Amino acid sequence: AHHSLIDGNFKNILQTVFIAVCLGVYFTVLQASEHYKAPFPVSDGVYRSTFFIATGFHGLCMIIGSCFLIICFLHKLKFHCISDHRFGFEAAA
């Protein structure tokens, strides 16, 4: 998507950002189901608590990144992008 933005290929930008958002949402759903179906509770010990904390922070990063990519997708969908000013897109990607 980065090279497509530089080249001005907006159709490819929309496709790749949409795929990235779908994969991020899919990963978040899988991680949520993993936490829900875990055979042990958070309070079961230090190692299991660490597991929930580590995967929880990673899931939070995935949710934030997916939100940033959704915003970028909406900006590109409404043609609010200038190939010279792409810091927001670079930061999200």
N, C-alpha and C positions, 0 to 999 in steps of 0.2 A: 504494500500500500504506500510505503514511503516513496519508492521510485515512481509509482504511478502518480503521486501528488506532484512530484518534480516535473514529470513529463506532461502533466495535465490530463491524464487518462482517468476521468472522474467515474466512469462506469466500473472500472476495475477497483477503484478505491471503495466504492459502495459494496461491491461483492466481497472483497477481502475483509473489510471492517465488519460486515454482517456475519460472515463466517466466524470471525474472532469473537464476536459477541455471543453467537450461538454456542460456541465451544466453552466460553466462560460460564454461561448460564448452565450448561449441561454439567460442567465440573462442579459447580456450586450445588446443584441438585444431588449429584452423586455423593458429595461430601456430607450434605445434610442428612441423607439417608444412612450414611455410614455412622454418623453420630447418633442418629435415632435408634438404629438397630444394634448398637454396640452391646456386647454381652456383659459389660462391666460399667458401673457408675463412675462419675467423676471423683467421688470421695473414696474410691477403693484403694488408693495408694499413691505414692509420689510419682511413680512412673506412668501410671494411667492418667493422673492429673496433668502431667507434663505432655502426654500425648494429646489430650483434649486442648490444652493451651496452644501447643505448637500448630496443630491442624486448624484450630479456631482462628489464630492470627493469619494463617495462610488463606483460609477461607474469606476472612475480612478483606485481605488485599485483593483477592479475586473479585469480590463484590464491588469494591471501590473501582478497580480497573475496568470492570464491565460497565459500570455507570459512566466513567469517563469515555469509554468507547461508544456507548449509546449516544452521548452528547455529541461526540465527533461525527457519528453517523448521521444524526439529525442535522448538524451543520452542513455536512456534505450534501445531504438530500435537498436542502433548501439553497444550495449553491452559495453558502456563506464562506467560501474558502478562497484564499488567494495563495498561489503557489509560493510567493515570496514570504508570507507570514504564516508559518506552519508550526510555531512552537507548541501550541496547545495539542496539536495532533501528535507531534513528536513526544511530548510528555506523556500522553495517554498510551501511546503505542509502546 
